[in-house]
Amino acid sequence: MGDRRFNELDLRGMLERAQDLRENVVRGRWVVETRFRRRPWEIVVEPDMRREVLVIVTAYAVWE
């Protein structure tokens, strides 16, 4: 997270402001479309049903 200049609280805020959700090319993973600092971002997540948690795989800016 540090190399992309956001922290856990920023990430939680991005998830709260999610605009769309779609399946990822990797089975079982999802892409959350959101915004951060007025720019579009995508967060790749993978639900862990056994532990009942949402695993964050990666997050990246989508440059228009």
mmCIF file of the N, C-alpha and C atoms, coordinates in Angstrom:
data_MODEL
# 
_entry.id   MODEL 
# 
loop_
_atom_site.group_PDB 
_atom_site.id 
_atom_site.type_symbol 
_atom_site.label_atom_id 
_atom_site.label_alt_id 
_atom_site.label_comp_id 
_atom_site.label_asym_id 
_atom_site.label_entity_id 
_atom_site.label_seq_id 
_atom_site.pdbx_PDB_ins_code 
_atom_site.Cartn_x 
_atom_site.Cartn_y 
_atom_site.Cartn_z 
_atom_site.occupancy 
_atom_site.B_iso_or_equiv 
_atom_site.pdbx_formal_charge 
_atom_site.auth_seq_id 
_atom_site.auth_comp_id 
_atom_site.auth_asym_id 
_atom_site.auth_atom_id 
_atom_site.pdbx_PDB_model_num 
ATOM 1   N N  . MET A 1 1  ? 0.815   -1.189  0.000   1.00 0.00 ? 1  MET A N  1 
ATOM 2   C CA . MET A 1 1  ? 0.000   0.000   0.000   1.00 0.00 ? 1  MET A CA 1 
ATOM 3   C C  . MET A 1 1  ? 0.859   1.253   0.000   1.00 0.00 ? 1  MET A C  1 
ATOM 4   N N  . GLY A 1 2  ? 1.967   1.211   0.669   1.00 0.00 ? 2  GLY A N  1 
ATOM 5   C CA . GLY A 1 2  ? 2.802   2.390   0.769   1.00 0.00 ? 2  GLY A CA 1 
ATOM 6   C C  . GLY A 1 2  ? 3.327   2.874   -0.560  1.00 0.00 ? 2  GLY A C  1 
ATOM 7   N N  . ASP A 1 3  ? 3.634   1.943   -1.465  1.00 0.00 ? 3  ASP A N  1 
ATOM 8   C CA . ASP A 1 3  ? 4.156   2.361   -2.766  1.00 0.00 ? 3  ASP A CA 1 
ATOM 9   C C  . ASP A 1 3  ? 3.093   3.026   -3.622  1.00 0.00 ? 3  ASP A C  1 
ATOM 10  N N  . ARG A 1 4  ? 1.828   2.843   -3.291  1.00 0.00 ? 4  ARG A N  1 
ATOM 11  C CA . ARG A 1 4  ? 0.749   3.476   -4.044  1.00 0.00 ? 4  ARG A CA 1 
ATOM 12  C C  . ARG A 1 4  ? 0.167   4.668   -3.302  1.00 0.00 ? 4  ARG A C  1 
ATOM 13  N N  . ARG A 1 5  ? 0.769   5.013   -2.205  1.00 0.00 ? 5  ARG A N  1 
ATOM 14  C CA . ARG A 1 5  ? 0.429   6.198   -1.411  1.00 0.00 ? 5  ARG A CA 1 
ATOM 15  C C  . ARG A 1 5  ? -1.000  6.202   -0.861  1.00 0.00 ? 5  ARG A C  1 
ATOM 16  N N  . PHE A 1 6  ? -1.408  5.066   -0.320  1.00 0.00 ? 6  PHE A N  1 
ATOM 17  C CA . PHE A 1 6  ? -2.646  5.007   0.446   1.00 0.00 ? 6  PHE A CA 1 
ATOM 18  C C  . PHE A 1 6  ? -2.435  4.033   1.596   1.00 0.00 ? 6  PHE A C  1 
ATOM 19  N N  . ASN A 1 7  ? -3.283  4.145   2.596   1.00 0.00 ? 7  ASN A N  1 
ATOM 20  C CA . ASN A 1 7  ? -3.167  3.267   3.752   1.00 0.00 ? 7  ASN A CA 1 
ATOM 21  C C  . ASN A 1 7  ? -4.458  2.472   3.930   1.00 0.00 ? 7  ASN A C  1 
ATOM 22  N N  . GLU A 1 8  ? -4.541  1.729   5.019   1.00 0.00 ? 8  GLU A N  1 
ATOM 23  C CA . GLU A 1 8  ? -5.704  0.882   5.253   1.00 0.00 ? 8  GLU A CA 1 
ATOM 24  C C  . GLU A 1 8  ? -6.990  1.694   5.357   1.00 0.00 ? 8  GLU A C  1 
ATOM 25  N N  . LEU A 1 9  ? -6.927  2.831   6.009   1.00 0.00 ? 9  LEU A N  1 
ATOM 26  C CA . LEU A 1 9  ? -8.129  3.664   6.131   1.00 0.00 ? 9  LEU A CA 1 
ATOM 27  C C  . LEU A 1 9  ? -8.580  4.189   4.770   1.00 0.00 ? 9  LEU A C  1 
ATOM 28  N N  . ASP A 1 10 ? -7.632  4.573   3.932   1.00 0.00 ? 10 ASP A N  1 
ATOM 29  C CA . ASP A 1 10 ? -7.970  5.001   2.570   1.00 0.00 ? 10 ASP A CA 1 
ATOM 30  C C  . ASP A 1 10 ? -8.651  3.860   1.813   1.00 0.00 ? 10 ASP A C  1 
ATOM 31  N N  . LEU A 1 11 ? -8.101  2.663   1.956   1.00 0.00 ? 11 LEU A N  1 
ATOM 32  C CA . LEU A 1 11 ? -8.648  1.490   1.265   1.00 0.00 ? 11 LEU A CA 1 
ATOM 33  C C  . LEU A 1 11 ? -10.072 1.188   1.738   1.00 0.00 ? 11 LEU A C  1 
ATOM 34  N N  . ARG A 1 12 ? -10.289 1.276   3.032   1.00 0.00 ? 12 ARG A N  1 
ATOM 35  C CA . ARG A 1 12 ? -11.641 1.056   3.562   1.00 0.00 ? 12 ARG A CA 1 
ATOM 36  C C  . ARG A 1 12 ? -12.619 2.093   3.004   1.00 0.00 ? 12 ARG A C  1 
ATOM 37  N N  . GLY A 1 13 ? -12.164 3.338   2.901   1.00 0.00 ? 13 GLY A N  1 
ATOM 38  C CA . GLY A 1 13 ? -13.003 4.390   2.323   1.00 0.00 ? 13 GLY A CA 1 
ATOM 39  C C  . GLY A 1 13 ? -13.313 4.122   0.864   1.00 0.00 ? 13 GLY A C  1 
ATOM 40  N N  . MET A 1 14 ? -12.325 3.632   0.126   1.00 0.00 ? 14 MET A N  1 
ATOM 41  C CA . MET A 1 14 ? -12.555 3.300   -1.284  1.00 0.00 ? 14 MET A CA 1 
ATOM 42  C C  . MET A 1 14 ? -13.596 2.193   -1.407  1.00 0.00 ? 14 MET A C  1 
ATOM 43  N N  . LEU A 1 15 ? -13.538 1.196   -0.527  1.00 0.00 ? 15 LEU A N  1 
ATOM 44  C CA . LEU A 1 15 ? -14.516 0.119   -0.568  1.00 0.00 ? 15 LEU A CA 1 
ATOM 45  C C  . LEU A 1 15 ? -15.908 0.626   -0.205  1.00 0.00 ? 15 LEU A C  1 
ATOM 46  N N  . GLU A 1 16 ? -15.992 1.564   0.729   1.00 0.00 ? 16 GLU A N  1 
ATOM 47  C CA . GLU A 1 16 ? -17.290 2.138   1.098   1.00 0.00 ? 16 GLU A CA 1 
ATOM 48  C C  . GLU A 1 16 ? -17.904 2.926   -0.054  1.00 0.00 ? 16 GLU A C  1 
ATOM 49  N N  . ARG A 1 17 ? -17.062 3.513   -0.899  1.00 0.00 ? 17 ARG A N  1 
ATOM 50  C CA . ARG A 1 17 ? -17.539 4.311   -2.032  1.00 0.00 ? 17 ARG A CA 1 
ATOM 51  C C  . ARG A 1 17 ? -17.578 3.516   -3.339  1.00 0.00 ? 17 ARG A C  1 
ATOM 52  N N  . ALA A 1 18 ? -17.630 2.212   -3.241  1.00 0.00 ? 18 ALA A N  1 
ATOM 53  C CA . ALA A 1 18 ? -17.643 1.367   -4.438  1.00 0.00 ? 18 ALA A CA 1 
ATOM 54  C C  . ALA A 1 18 ? -18.762 1.785   -5.385  1.00 0.00 ? 18 ALA A C  1 
ATOM 55  N N  . GLN A 1 19 ? -18.420 1.845   -6.677  1.00 0.00 ? 19 GLN A N  1 
ATOM 56  C CA . GLN A 1 19 ? -19.390 2.253   -7.689  1.00 0.00 ? 19 GLN A CA 1 
ATOM 57  C C  . GLN A 1 19 ? -19.907 1.072   -8.496  1.00 0.00 ? 19 GLN A C  1 
ATOM 58  N N  . ASP A 1 20 ? -19.101 0.037   -8.608  1.00 0.00 ? 20 ASP A N  1 
ATOM 59  C CA . ASP A 1 20 ? -19.506 -1.135  -9.390  1.00 0.00 ? 20 ASP A CA 1 
ATOM 60  C C  . ASP A 1 20 ? -18.677 -2.330  -8.956  1.00 0.00 ? 20 ASP A C  1 
ATOM 61  N N  . LEU A 1 21 ? -19.157 -3.510  -9.307  1.00 0.00 ? 21 LEU A N  1 
ATOM 62  C CA . LEU A 1 21 ? -18.494 -4.766  -8.983  1.00 0.00 ? 21 LEU A CA 1 
ATOM 63  C C  . LEU A 1 21 ? -18.619 -5.682  -10.186 1.00 0.00 ? 21 LEU A C  1 
ATOM 64  N N  . ARG A 1 22 ? -17.520 -6.314  -10.568 1.00 0.00 ? 22 ARG A N  1 
ATOM 65  C CA . ARG A 1 22 ? -17.581 -7.253  -11.691 1.00 0.00 ? 22 ARG A CA 1 
ATOM 66  C C  . ARG A 1 22 ? -16.647 -8.423  -11.413 1.00 0.00 ? 22 ARG A C  1 
ATOM 67  N N  . GLU A 1 23 ? -16.909 -9.535  -12.090 1.00 0.00 ? 23 GLU A N  1 
ATOM 68  C CA . GLU A 1 23 ? -16.041 -10.700 -11.944 1.00 0.00 ? 23 GLU A CA 1 
ATOM 69  C C  . GLU A 1 23 ? -14.686 -10.428 -12.574 1.00 0.00 ? 23 GLU A C  1 
ATOM 70  N N  . ASN A 1 24 ? -13.652 -10.938 -11.948 1.00 0.00 ? 24 ASN A N  1 
ATOM 71  C CA . ASN A 1 24 ? -12.290 -10.835 -12.460 1.00 0.00 ? 24 ASN A CA 1 
ATOM 72  C C  . ASN A 1 24 ? -12.046 -12.000 -13.408 1.00 0.00 ? 24 ASN A C  1 
ATOM 73  N N  . VAL A 1 25 ? -10.975 -11.938 -14.176 1.00 0.00 ? 25 VAL A N  1 
ATOM 74  C CA . VAL A 1 25 ? -10.631 -13.044 -15.065 1.00 0.00 ? 25 VAL A CA 1 
ATOM 75  C C  . VAL A 1 25 ? -10.192 -14.267 -14.265 1.00 0.00 ? 25 VAL A C  1 
ATOM 76  N N  . VAL A 1 26 ? -9.713  -14.065 -13.040 1.00 0.00 ? 26 VAL A N  1 
ATOM 77  C CA . VAL A 1 26 ? -9.334  -15.172 -12.158 1.00 0.00 ? 26 VAL A CA 1 
ATOM 78  C C  . VAL A 1 26 ? -10.582 -15.612 -11.402 1.00 0.00 ? 26 VAL A C  1 
ATOM 79  N N  . ARG A 1 27 ? -10.935 -16.863 -11.534 1.00 0.00 ? 27 ARG A N  1 
ATOM 80  C CA . ARG A 1 27 ? -12.147 -17.394 -10.907 1.00 0.00 ? 27 ARG A CA 1 
ATOM 81  C C  . ARG A 1 27 ? -12.119 -17.182 -9.389  1.00 0.00 ? 27 ARG A C  1 
ATOM 82  N N  . GLY A 1 28 ? -13.225 -16.680 -8.856  1.00 0.00 ? 28 GLY A N  1 
ATOM 83  C CA . GLY A 1 28 ? -13.350 -16.457 -7.423  1.00 0.00 ? 28 GLY A CA 1 
ATOM 84  C C  . GLY A 1 28 ? -12.921 -15.077 -6.975  1.00 0.00 ? 28 GLY A C  1 
ATOM 85  N N  . ARG A 1 29 ? -12.382 -14.290 -7.893  1.00 0.00 ? 29 ARG A N  1 
ATOM 86  C CA . ARG A 1 29 ? -11.972 -12.930 -7.559  1.00 0.00 ? 29 ARG A CA 1 
ATOM 87  C C  . ARG A 1 29 ? -12.922 -11.928 -8.196  1.00 0.00 ? 29 ARG A C  1 
ATOM 88  N N  . TRP A 1 30 ? -13.003 -10.755 -7.594  1.00 0.00 ? 30 TRP A N  1 
ATOM 89  C CA . TRP A 1 30 ? -13.883 -9.700  -8.052  1.00 0.00 ? 30 TRP A CA 1 
ATOM 90  C C  . TRP A 1 30 ? -13.119 -8.395  -8.155  1.00 0.00 ? 30 TRP A C  1 
ATOM 91  N N  . VAL A 1 31 ? -13.583 -7.511  -9.022  1.00 0.00 ? 31 VAL A N  1 
ATOM 92  C CA . VAL A 1 31 ? -12.989 -6.184  -9.174  1.00 0.00 ? 31 VAL A CA 1 
ATOM 93  C C  . VAL A 1 31 ? -14.004 -5.157  -8.689  1.00 0.00 ? 31 VAL A C  1 
ATOM 94  N N  . VAL A 1 32 ? -13.582 -4.351  -7.740  1.00 0.00 ? 32 VAL A N  1 
ATOM 95  C CA . VAL A 1 32 ? -14.407 -3.268  -7.207  1.00 0.00 ? 32 VAL A CA 1 
ATOM 96  C C  . VAL A 1 32 ? -13.964 -1.984  -7.898  1.00 0.00 ? 32 VAL A C  1 
ATOM 97  N N  . GLU A 1 33 ? -14.880 -1.323  -8.563  1.00 0.00 ? 33 GLU A N  1 
ATOM 98  C CA . GLU A 1 33 ? -14.587 -0.035  -9.193  1.00 0.00 ? 33 GLU A CA 1 
ATOM 99  C C  . GLU A 1 33 ? -14.945 1.056   -8.206  1.00 0.00 ? 33 GLU A C  1 
ATOM 100 N N  . THR A 1 34 ? -14.018 1.982   -7.992  1.00 0.00 ? 34 THR A N  1 
ATOM 101 C CA . THR A 1 34 ? -14.212 3.032   -7.004  1.00 0.00 ? 34 THR A CA 1 
ATOM 102 C C  . THR A 1 34 ? -13.460 4.286   -7.423  1.00 0.00 ? 34 THR A C  1 
ATOM 103 N N  . ARG A 1 35 ? -13.387 5.249   -6.527  1.00 0.00 ? 35 ARG A N  1 
ATOM 104 C CA . ARG A 1 35 ? -12.618 6.475   -6.788  1.00 0.00 ? 35 ARG A CA 1 
ATOM 105 C C  . ARG A 1 35 ? -11.775 6.783   -5.557  1.00 0.00 ? 35 ARG A C  1 
ATOM 106 N N  . PHE A 1 36 ? -10.632 7.399   -5.797  1.00 0.00 ? 36 PHE A N  1 
ATOM 107 C CA . PHE A 1 36 ? -9.737  7.824   -4.729  1.00 0.00 ? 36 PHE A CA 1 
ATOM 108 C C  . PHE A 1 36 ? -9.011  9.062   -5.216  1.00 0.00 ? 36 PHE A C  1 
ATOM 109 N N  . ARG A 1 37 ? -9.088  10.101  -4.417  1.00 0.00 ? 37 ARG A N  1 
ATOM 110 C CA . ARG A 1 37 ? -8.508  11.391  -4.796  1.00 0.00 ? 37 ARG A CA 1 
ATOM 111 C C  . ARG A 1 37 ? -8.990  11.854  -6.173  1.00 0.00 ? 37 ARG A C  1 
ATOM 112 N N  . ARG A 1 38 ? -10.289 11.688  -6.380  1.00 0.00 ? 38 ARG A N  1 
ATOM 113 C CA . ARG A 1 38 ? -10.986 12.119  -7.605  1.00 0.00 ? 38 ARG A CA 1 
ATOM 114 C C  . ARG A 1 38 ? -10.554 11.384  -8.873  1.00 0.00 ? 38 ARG A C  1 
ATOM 115 N N  . ARG A 1 39 ? -9.933  10.241  -8.733  1.00 0.00 ? 39 ARG A N  1 
ATOM 116 C CA . ARG A 1 39 ? -9.525  9.444   -9.896  1.00 0.00 ? 39 ARG A CA 1 
ATOM 117 C C  . ARG A 1 39 ? -10.089 8.028   -9.763  1.00 0.00 ? 39 ARG A C  1 
ATOM 118 N N  . PRO A 1 40 ? -10.339 7.384   -10.889 1.00 0.00 ? 40 PRO A N  1 
ATOM 119 C CA . PRO A 1 40 ? -10.857 6.015   -10.823 1.00 0.00 ? 40 PRO A CA 1 
ATOM 120 C C  . PRO A 1 40 ? -9.778  5.012   -10.381 1.00 0.00 ? 40 PRO A C  1 
ATOM 121 N N  . TRP A 1 41 ? -10.191 4.080   -9.537  1.00 0.00 ? 41 TRP A N  1 
ATOM 122 C CA . TRP A 1 41 ? -9.328  3.009   -9.055  1.00 0.00 ? 41 TRP A CA 1 
ATOM 123 C C  . TRP A 1 41 ? -10.083 1.693   -9.153  1.00 0.00 ? 41 TRP A C  1 
ATOM 124 N N  . GLU A 1 42 ? -9.326  0.611   -9.162  1.00 0.00 ? 42 GLU A N  1 
ATOM 125 C CA . GLU A 1 42 ? -9.902  -0.728  -9.092  1.00 0.00 ? 42 GLU A CA 1 
ATOM 126 C C  . GLU A 1 42 ? -9.204  -1.489  -7.974  1.00 0.00 ? 42 GLU A C  1 
ATOM 127 N N  . ILE A 1 43 ? -10.010 -2.248  -7.236  1.00 0.00 ? 43 ILE A N  1 
ATOM 128 C CA . ILE A 1 43 ? -9.498  -3.080  -6.148  1.00 0.00 ? 43 ILE A CA 1 
ATOM 129 C C  . ILE A 1 43 ? -9.884  -4.516  -6.466  1.00 0.00 ? 43 ILE A C  1 
ATOM 130 N N  . VAL A 1 44 ? -8.912  -5.399  -6.513  1.00 0.00 ? 44 VAL A N  1 
ATOM 131 C CA . VAL A 1 44 ? -9.179  -6.810  -6.755  1.00 0.00 ? 44 VAL A CA 1 
ATOM 132 C C  . VAL A 1 44 ? -9.301  -7.494  -5.398  1.00 0.00 ? 44 VAL A C  1 
ATOM 133 N N  . VAL A 1 45 ? -10.435 -8.154  -5.181  1.00 0.00 ? 45 VAL A N  1 
ATOM 134 C CA . VAL A 1 45 ? -10.713 -8.803  -3.900  1.00 0.00 ? 45 VAL A CA 1 
ATOM 135 C C  . VAL A 1 45 ? -11.053 -10.267 -4.119  1.00 0.00 ? 45 VAL A C  1 
ATOM 136 N N  . GLU A 1 46 ? -10.855 -11.046 -3.057  1.00 0.00 ? 46 GLU A N  1 
ATOM 137 C CA . GLU A 1 46 ? -11.193 -12.468 -3.088  1.00 0.00 ? 46 GLU A CA 1 
ATOM 138 C C  . GLU A 1 46 ? -11.851 -12.827 -1.760  1.00 0.00 ? 46 GLU A C  1 
ATOM 139 N N  . PRO A 1 47 ? -13.139 -13.166 -1.782  1.00 0.00 ? 47 PRO A N  1 
ATOM 140 C CA . PRO A 1 47 ? -13.805 -13.553 -0.539  1.00 0.00 ? 47 PRO A CA 1 
ATOM 141 C C  . PRO A 1 47 ? -13.262 -14.887 -0.020  1.00 0.00 ? 47 PRO A C  1 
ATOM 142 N N  . ASP A 1 48 ? -12.986 -14.951 1.266   1.00 0.00 ? 48 ASP A N  1 
ATOM 143 C CA . ASP A 1 48 ? -12.586 -16.197 1.915   1.00 0.00 ? 48 ASP A CA 1 
ATOM 144 C C  . ASP A 1 48 ? -13.772 -16.620 2.779   1.00 0.00 ? 48 ASP A C  1 
ATOM 145 N N  . MET A 1 49 ? -14.592 -17.474 2.211   1.00 0.00 ? 49 MET A N  1 
ATOM 146 C CA . MET A 1 49 ? -15.837 -17.865 2.871   1.00 0.00 ? 49 MET A CA 1 
ATOM 147 C C  . MET A 1 49 ? -15.590 -18.655 4.154   1.00 0.00 ? 49 MET A C  1 
ATOM 148 N N  . ARG A 1 50 ? -14.531 -19.426 4.184   1.00 0.00 ? 50 ARG A N  1 
ATOM 149 C CA . ARG A 1 50 ? -14.233 -20.235 5.370   1.00 0.00 ? 50 ARG A CA 1 
ATOM 150 C C  . ARG A 1 50 ? -13.926 -19.350 6.579   1.00 0.00 ? 50 ARG A C  1 
ATOM 151 N N  . ARG A 1 51 ? -13.139 -18.308 6.360   1.00 0.00 ? 51 ARG A N  1 
ATOM 152 C CA . ARG A 1 51 ? -12.771 -17.403 7.458   1.00 0.00 ? 51 ARG A CA 1 
ATOM 153 C C  . ARG A 1 51 ? -13.687 -16.188 7.541   1.00 0.00 ? 51 ARG A C  1 
ATOM 154 N N  . GLU A 1 52 ? -14.596 -16.043 6.568   1.00 0.00 ? 52 GLU A N  1 
ATOM 155 C CA . GLU A 1 52 ? -15.546 -14.933 6.514   1.00 0.00 ? 52 GLU A CA 1 
ATOM 156 C C  . GLU A 1 52 ? -14.846 -13.581 6.491   1.00 0.00 ? 52 GLU A C  1 
ATOM 157 N N  . VAL A 1 53 ? -13.851 -13.465 5.594   1.00 0.00 ? 53 VAL A N  1 
ATOM 158 C CA . VAL A 1 53 ? -13.121 -12.213 5.409   1.00 0.00 ? 53 VAL A CA 1 
ATOM 159 C C  . VAL A 1 53 ? -13.011 -11.914 3.921   1.00 0.00 ? 53 VAL A C  1 
ATOM 160 N N  . LEU A 1 54 ? -12.723 -10.669 3.625   1.00 0.00 ? 54 LEU A N  1 
ATOM 161 C CA . LEU A 1 54 ? -12.495 -10.243 2.253   1.00 0.00 ? 54 LEU A CA 1 
ATOM 162 C C  . LEU A 1 54 ? -10.996 -9.966  2.106   1.00 0.00 ? 54 LEU A C  1 
ATOM 163 N N  . VAL A 1 55 ? -10.339 -10.732 1.258   1.00 0.00 ? 55 VAL A N  1 
ATOM 164 C CA . VAL A 1 55 ? -8.903  -10.587 1.043   1.00 0.00 ? 55 VAL A CA 1 
ATOM 165 C C  . VAL A 1 55 ? -8.678  -9.572  -0.075  1.00 0.00 ? 55 VAL A C  1 
ATOM 166 N N  . ILE A 1 56 ? -7.865  -8.568  0.192   1.00 0.00 ? 56 ILE A N  1 
ATOM 167 C CA . ILE A 1 56 ? -7.505  -7.582  -0.822  1.00 0.00 ? 56 ILE A CA 1 
ATOM 168 C C  . ILE A 1 56 ? -6.292  -8.120  -1.566  1.00 0.00 ? 56 ILE A C  1 
ATOM 169 N N  . VAL A 1 57 ? -6.445  -8.357  -2.857  1.00 0.00 ? 57 VAL A N  1 
ATOM 170 C CA . VAL A 1 57 ? -5.353  -8.882  -3.655  1.00 0.00 ? 57 VAL A CA 1 
ATOM 171 C C  . VAL A 1 57 ? -4.458  -7.741  -4.114  1.00 0.00 ? 57 VAL A C  1 
ATOM 172 N N  . THR A 1 58 ? -5.059  -6.709  -4.689  1.00 0.00 ? 58 THR A N  1 
ATOM 173 C CA . THR A 1 58 ? -4.304  -5.527  -5.138  1.00 0.00 ? 58 THR A CA 1 
ATOM 174 C C  . THR A 1 58 ? -5.260  -4.374  -5.363  1.00 0.00 ? 58 THR A C  1 
ATOM 175 N N  . ALA A 1 59 ? -4.709  -3.189  -5.462  1.00 0.00 ? 59 ALA A N  1 
ATOM 176 C CA . ALA A 1 59 ? -5.474  -1.990  -5.797  1.00 0.00 ? 59 ALA A CA 1 
ATOM 177 C C  . ALA A 1 59 ? -4.593  -1.132  -6.700  1.00 0.00 ? 59 ALA A C  1 
ATOM 178 N N  . TYR A 1 60 ? -5.213  -0.551  -7.711  1.00 0.00 ? 60 TYR A N  1 
ATOM 179 C CA . TYR A 1 60 ? -4.422  0.237   -8.662  1.00 0.00 ? 60 TYR A CA 1 
ATOM 180 C C  . TYR A 1 60 ? -5.285  1.338   -9.271  1.00 0.00 ? 60 TYR A C  1 
ATOM 181 N N  . ALA A 1 61 ? -4.616  2.410   -9.648  1.00 0.00 ? 61 ALA A N  1 
ATOM 182 C CA . ALA A 1 61 ? -5.289  3.521   -10.317 1.00 0.00 ? 61 ALA A CA 1 
ATOM 183 C C  . ALA A 1 61 ? -5.566  3.152   -11.762 1.00 0.00 ? 61 ALA A C  1 
ATOM 184 N N  . VAL A 1 62 ? -6.682  3.617   -12.256 1.00 0.00 ? 62 VAL A N  1 
ATOM 185 C CA . VAL A 1 62 ? -7.045  3.424   -13.661 1.00 0.00 ? 62 VAL A CA 1 
ATOM 186 C C  . VAL A 1 62 ? -6.893  4.773   -14.330 1.00 0.00 ? 62 VAL A C  1 
ATOM 187 N N  . TRP A 1 63 ? -5.834  4.939   -15.078 1.00 0.00 ? 63 TRP A N  1 
ATOM 188 C CA . TRP A 1 63 ? -5.574  6.234   -15.707 1.00 0.00 ? 63 TRP A CA 1 
ATOM 189 C C  . TRP A 1 63 ? -6.372  6.366   -16.983 1.00 0.00 ? 63 TRP A C  1 
ATOM 190 N N  . GLU A 1 64 ? -7.113  7.445   -17.064 1.00 0.00 ? 64 GLU A N  1 
ATOM 191 C CA . GLU A 1 64 ? -7.979  7.667   -18.208 1.00 0.00 ? 64 GLU A CA 1 
ATOM 192 C C  . GLU A 1 64 ? -7.189  8.193   -19.398 1.00 0.00 ? 64 GLU A C  1 
# 
